[in-house]
Amino acid sequence: MNAILFLESLKTLTQKLEQKQDVFKARCRYLNERQK
């Protein structure tokens, strides 16, 4: 039971991290465009 719970929380954690990375990439892209 605990293993399943652990896997679930791990999955949500990875999804949150991926979302943050997407936001970060978008922000970098935006800054690069503005500097041109």
Number of C-alpha atoms within 10 A of each C-alpha: 5 7 8 9 10 10 11 12 12 12 12 11 12 12 12 12 12 12 12 12 12 12 12 12 12 12 12 12 11 11 11 10 9 8 6 5
